Amino acid sequence: MKHLRQYIRQILKEQSNLRTLYRGLDLGMHPDLADEMRLSVWEETPRGEDEIIRQFKEHLNTQNIGGSWSMNKRVSYSFAGKADQYSDVEGYGGLHVMLVAKVPYDLGKDPTETGEEFVMFADESEIRLPKGYELKPYEILIYAPPPEKILEIHGQELKYDNPWHSLPGSWQIESITI
């Protein structure tokens, strides 16, 4: 029991020195691939989880992820191009992505405090991370509302659930470099 308490105390101590940051992205890709990635949230797809993740990493590496992250999840939804709760995205040539990471509190800076941006942008709760920093994603979410065939099976009430879902297999992405 003593070891368990020590282990829990260690985990809590580690977590207390971290803050959660969000980065919204709109990854451009072929509409068929984007549709399959969204569909992979709801059912097994022909490519399989490993191929979906390989394709996702390939598209993620070609993008400039950028060092501007937010402590506010709602702000990142808008940067991902999906601030609204539900809209049909079947056939859209892109994937709305939310990267979630836990980083040390002392990492990064607020550009409104350093004078790089006007105070009117303080509502973005932005933190700029240093270029070249490598972080481990805590969670990778994609905007994947249920497609019509899933709604026909499970009912229209699924439309009103949270459309952001964890990308299947995202645990395979060990690090992201900014």
GIRA-V657090 format. One line per field, one symbol per residue. ss: DSSP state (H for helix, E for strand, C for the rest). phi: phi as a letter, one per 40 degrees, with the letter a starting at -180 (. if undefined). burial: b if it has 24 or more other ideal C-beta (glycine too) atoms within 12 Angstrom, else e. Layout:
# GIRA-V657090
ss->???
phi->???
burial->???
This chain:
# GIRA-V657090
ss->CHHHHHHHHHHHHHHHCEEEEEEEEEEECCHHHHHHHHHCCCCCCCCHHHHHHHHHHHHHHHCCCCCEEECCHHHHHHHCCCCCCCCCCCCCCEEEEEEEEEEECCCCECHHHHCCCCHHHHHHCEEECCCCCEECEEEEEEECCCCHHHHHHHCHHHHHCCCEEECCCHHHCCCEEC
phi->.ccccccccccccccccbbcbbbcbbccacdcccccccccccacbdcgcccccdcccccccccccgccbbcbccccdcccgbcccaacbdgccabcbbcbbbbcdccgacccccgcbcccccccfcbccccgcbbcccabbbcbcccdcccccbhcccdcccccbccdgcccccabbc
burial->eeeeeeeeeeeeeeeeeebbbbbbbbbebeeebbbbbbbbbbeebeeebeebbebbbebbeeeebbbbbbbbbebbbebbebeeeeeebeebebbbbbbbbebeeeebebeeeeeeeeeeeeebbbbbbeeeeebebbbbbbbbbbbeeeeeeeeeeeeeeebbbbbbbbeebeebeb
